[in-house]
């Protein structure tokens, strides 16, 4: 049983049969066979479904498993050292973390005439987010190994489609089905969508979950009868379309569920928690994309006491939700923008402004250097000594870049936990000193 986020305010327990995951593992060994010489890096947290194949695939085939340290999956420098030291041959990345790994540490890759780092990697798997053509090209230029793009929800035993990527191909498809799996692209009337026409993706076959534990009604909503009479189908909520060559292209979501750094999040769950706070009367959470800071969650709040209640609402959310579901910033509004028919106009929500709190200038030399590195990363000219890095738009991905640059400046070995516990300029400077 694995748990995935739900809009009811409670996680959903997905019950997966032994048979389902065995099919998934046997397909992977049949398609990408491991031998006793292979080494797989197990770096995905055990609460995330990718960890299942990272652990059990090598153990079923006589290959070696290397267990990453906690939070190691977010540290490019640690990953490069571990891959090199243990001669890792097979590794998985969420696409956004792959981009950080490629962008921040080009010196650890196989350069011309230099095979001293990551030389044993022979295949990379990606899943959890849309993979870009730019990422595929960077892997080809640096490591020169194939990238296998996987797709699948927790409700269908990890992955159900795969695509062998080709540099320059855009968009990168999610591919074709794995063994004993059917994929259907259906329109609103449950009719097959023609090639090139967008429809919702339905999944069938041996890998489907039994359902949501203790939630018969929710199970009935998502696991539906196959219109063709061939058992059950799972409604993914993902919008896709067929290519002429039989591969699937991912288009987006049919609801307000999003993926942030590989974690599937239903925004309604966060909104429900924010509305529990006594000062909040309306709450809308969006996934904001910023060229500098990347992707992060922003909460827009209307309260019965006017503005200025955002910090208290976020503190409440932090006490109830996992860290990756807590919005980076709360924006207080007098009223939500609406369309002509009175519905919420998400496109009219104001752009968030990070780092607008009272400015306290850095004092020591260390603080000035730390502030300068943060300013470069988040794209702000003035960084206050008491402002949180995460309030400026930083996230777990830019955090690894920040720590790496600080290590280069000061010769330190900062850990991800150091930043989460001390996210201000003053706090980081104190740790460094």
Secondary structure, DSSP 8 states (H G I E B T S, - for coil): -EEE--TTSS-EEEE--HHHHHHHHHHHHHHS---TT-EEEE-S-TTSTHHHHHHHHHHHHT-EEEE--TTGGG-HHHHHHHHHHTT--EEEE-HHHHHHHHHH-GGGS-BTTB--SSTT--EEEE-SS---HHHHHHHHHHT--EEEEEE--GGGTS--EEEE--TT-SS---BEE-TTEEEEEE-TTS-B--TT--EEEEEEETT---EETT-HHHHHHHEEE-TTSSSEEEEEEEEEEE-TTS-EEEEEESSSEEEETTEEEEHHHHHHHHHTSTTEEEEEEEEEEETTTEEEEEEEEEETT-S--HHHHHHHHHHHS-GGGS-SEEEEESS--B-TTS-B-GGGS----TT-S------SHHHHHHHHHHHHHHT-S---TTSBTTTTT--HHHHHHHHHHHHHHH-----HHHHHH--BHHHHHHHH-
